[in-house]
Amino acid sequence: MDKLLAAKRVFDIEIEALSKTRDSLDSVFEGILDMIVICKGKVIITGMGKPGHVATKIAATFASLGTPAFFLHPGEAMHGDLGMISADDIVIAISYSGESDEIINILPNIKLIGAKIVAITGNSNSTLASFADIVQVLPTFEEACTLGLAPTSSTTVELCYGDALAVAASEIYGFKDADFGKFHPAGALGKKLVLKVEDLMVAGENNSVVDVTATMMDTVIELSKKGLGMVSIVSADGDLMGIITDGDLRRQLEKKADIYNLSVGDVMTKKPHTIGNKRMAVEALNILKERNVSCMPVVSNGKPIGTIRLQDIIGAGIIG
């Protein structure tokens, strides 16, 4: 047995099934999509066995792209979970044969509830098709299983079909990356899209700030006490005039300078790079990495209101 040849055969068969299905898409797909977009309730996906696993993933894709959706197990539906369905909902039932007992058993009750039924099946004469308000009949194709029995090509096609509906619906909604971030707050991508500089900056009494008239002794104490690696230097009006970093202090010591006889103005970096508190944290991350620095002042109307640090952004799970 040629192992790679066997594997590639599966790819070839499933790719062919996907191509056939793509080429067969017509007004039926558009009709189902229209139903989803105008639906006032939820999109409920159901399937049994392998199509059930596919239905679970499709429901998750819908939900993450802005369409309220969930998976309904047909077996559990027979024992009370039909109560999750309302007349405003759409139920998308997936069964390539269209004769799955568990699916067929719940269809009359879904009709009684008043929800619309969408069938995704390979059998236009099936019981599932007869109950549906709209039927997507998948083309005939070969299962990749050498026995022609295990759902392989059919489940791949069903998954891609569901993804196509979910993605197309999101485009109609005008779903944006910020919307995506709202639904994915725990992941790195979601945090990148949601977290702002003000969410991660060190602010208030924990921020490191000294007046331009302060002594270097005061500045060193402030650097040491706050431990931010940087202190913002401000004018009498509170405007940012510059910054002094641990690196600035180290360089003065390396030059054997008498730092306590230097003024803050002699040591500080004037016109440092800053960022606004309403900017995205990922923007701050990129700036810090580009400039090869570990922190920078956060300003509002020219006044330092916080310090954003590389370690805090990365610690929040944001990756540039």
Solvent accessible surface area in square Angstrom, and as a share of the most:
residue,aa,sasa,rsa
1,M,197,0.88
2,D,84,0.44
3,K,158,0.67
4,L,127,0.63
5,L,118,0.59
6,A,35,0.27
7,A,46,0.36
8,K,122,0.52
9,R,82,0.30
10,V,57,0.32
11,F,137,0.57
12,D,91,0.47
13,I,19,0.09
14,E,30,0.13
15,I,99,0.50
16,E,98,0.44
17,A,1,0.00
18,L,51,0.25
19,S,36,0.23
20,K,87,0.37
21,T,10,0.06
22,R,156,0.57
23,D,103,0.53
24,S,45,0.29
25,L,67,0.33
26,D,77,0.40
27,S,79,0.51
28,V,44,0.25
29,F,24,0.10
30,E,105,0.47
31,G,23,0.22
32,I,0,0.00
33,L,19,0.09
34,D,80,0.41
35,M,38,0.17
36,I,3,0.02
37,V,43,0.25
38,I,132,0.67
39,C,30,0.18
40,K,189,0.80
41,G,20,0.19
42,K,65,0.27
43,V,1,0.01
44,I,0,0.00
45,I,0,0.00
46,T,0,0.00
47,G,1,0.01
48,M,63,0.28
49,G,43,0.41
50,K,111,0.47
51,P,19,0.12
52,G,6,0.06
53,H,134,0.60
54,V,16,0.09
55,A,0,0.00
56,T,67,0.39
57,K,89,0.38
58,I,3,0.01
59,A,4,0.03
60,A,62,0.48
61,T,20,0.11
62,F,1,0.00
63,A,42,0.33
64,S,26,0.17
65,L,32,0.16
66,G,24,0.23
67,T,5,0.03
68,P,86,0.54
69,A,19,0.15
70,F,52,0.22
71,F,54,0.23
72,L,1,0.01
73,H,72,0.32
74,P,0,0.00
75,G,25,0.24
76,E,95,0.43
77,A,0,0.00
78,M,96,0.43
79,H,158,0.71
80,G,55,0.53
81,D,42,0.22
82,L,24,0.12
83,G,71,0.68
84,M,96,0.43
85,I,11,0.06
86,S,47,0.30
87,A,63,0.49
88,D,86,0.45
89,D,1,0.01
90,I,6,0.03
91,V,0,0.00
92,I,3,0.01
93,A,0,0.00
94,I,1,0.00
95,S,6,0.04
96,Y,60,0.23
97,S,63,0.41
98,G,0,0.00
99,E,79,0.35
100,S,27,0.17
101,D,102,0.53
102,E,61,0.28
103,I,0,0.00
104,I,35,0.18
105,N,77,0.40
106,I,0,0.00
107,L,1,0.00
108,P,59,0.37
109,N,60,0.31
110,I,0,0.00
111,K,84,0.36
112,L,151,0.75
113,I,56,0.28
114,G,39,0.37
115,A,4,0.03
116,K,103,0.44
117,I,0,0.00
118,V,0,0.00
119,A,0,0.00
120,I,1,0.01
121,T,0,0.00
122,G,26,0.25
123,N,54,0.28
124,S,67,0.43
125,N,142,0.73
126,S,2,0.01
127,T,44,0.25
128,L,0,0.00
129,A,13,0.10
130,S,88,0.57
131,F,56,0.23
132,A,17,0.14
133,D,69,0.36
134,I,36,0.18
135,V,38,0.22
136,Q,9,0.04
137,V,60,0.35
138,L,4,0.02
139,P,31,0.19
140,T,117,0.68
141,F,24,0.10
142,E,100,0.45
143,E,26,0.12
144,A,3,0.02
145,C,27,0.16
146,T,116,0.67
147,L,138,0.68
148,G,42,0.40
149,L,138,0.69
150,A,45,0.35
151,P,50,0.32
152,T,36,0.21
153,S,0,0.00
154,S,3,0.02
155,T,17,0.10
156,T,40,0.23
157,V,1,0.01
158,E,0,0.00
159,L,57,0.28
160,C,65,0.39
161,Y,7,0.03
162,G,1,0.01
163,D,37,0.19
164,A,36,0.28
165,L,1,0.00
166,A,1,0.00
167,V,67,0.38
168,A,25,0.19
169,A,0,0.00
170,S,10,0.06
171,E,128,0.57
172,I,96,0.49
173,Y,84,0.32
174,G,34,0.33
175,F,42,0.18
176,K,132,0.56
177,D,94,0.49
178,A,52,0.40
179,D,40,0.21
180,F,48,0.20
181,G,0,0.00
182,K,135,0.57
183,F,107,0.45
184,H,50,0.23
185,P,85,0.54
186,A,88,0.69
187,G,34,0.33
188,A,45,0.35
189,L,92,0.46
190,G,0,0.00
191,K,55,0.23
192,K,56,0.24
193,L,37,0.19
194,V,62,0.35
195,L,39,0.20
196,K,73,0.31
197,V,0,0.00
198,E,61,0.27
199,D,82,0.43
200,L,34,0.17
201,M,37,0.16
202,V,25,0.14
203,A,40,0.31
204,G,61,0.59
205,E,154,0.69
206,N,94,0.48
207,N,10,0.05
208,S,1,0.00
209,V,55,0.32
210,V,17,0.09
211,D,52,0.27
212,V,42,0.24
213,T,117,0.68
214,A,22,0.17
215,T,76,0.44
216,M,0,0.00
217,M,95,0.42
218,D,66,0.34
219,T,0,0.00
220,V,31,0.18
221,I,94,0.48
222,E,19,0.09
223,L,9,0.05
224,S,89,0.57
225,K,139,0.59
226,K,54,0.23
227,G,49,0.47
228,L,14,0.07
229,G,18,0.17
230,M,0,0.00
231,V,0,0.00
232,S,0,0.00
233,I,0,0.00
234,V,17,0.10
235,S,26,0.17
236,A,102,0.79
237,D,111,0.58
238,G,22,0.21
239,D,57,0.29
240,L,34,0.17
241,M,75,0.34
242,G,0,0.00
243,I,18,0.09
244,I,0,0.00
245,T,31,0.18
246,D,66,0.34
247,G,12,0.11
248,D,15,0.08
249,L,25,0.13
250,R,129,0.47
251,R,122,0.45
252,Q,27,0.12
253,L,99,0.49
254,E,121,0.54
255,K,140,0.59
256,K,180,0.76
257,A,31,0.24
258,D,81,0.42
259,I,11,0.06
260,Y,114,0.43
261,N,124,0.63
262,L,51,0.25
263,S,59,0.38
264,V,1,0.01
265,G,28,0.27
266,D,96,0.50
267,V,12,0.07
268,M,19,0.09
269,T,65,0.38
270,K,131,0.56
271,K,190,0.80
272,P,20,0.13
273,H,78,0.35
274,T,40,0.23
275,I,3,0.01
276,G,23,0.23
277,N,26,0.13
278,K,128,0.54
279,R,102,0.37
280,M,48,0.22
281,A,0,0.00
282,V,23,0.13
283,E,58,0.26
284,A,0,0.00
285,L,2,0.01
286,N,59,0.30
287,I,25,0.13
288,L,0,0.00
289,K,110,0.47
290,E,142,0.64
291,R,129,0.47
292,N,138,0.71
293,V,64,0.37
294,S,69,0.45
295,C,10,0.06
296,M,4,0.02
297,P,0,0.00
298,V,0,0.00
299,V,26,0.15
300,S,42,0.27
301,N,144,0.74
302,G,41,0.39
303,K,80,0.34
304,P,18,0.11
305,I,59,0.30
306,G,0,0.00
307,T,0,0.00
308,I,0,0.00
309,R,43,0.16
310,L,45,0.22
311,Q,118,0.53
312,D,36,0.19
313,I,0,0.00
314,I,96,0.49
315,G,67,0.64
316,A,21,0.16
317,G,28,0.27
318,I,1,0.00
319,I,121,0.62
320,G,52,0.50
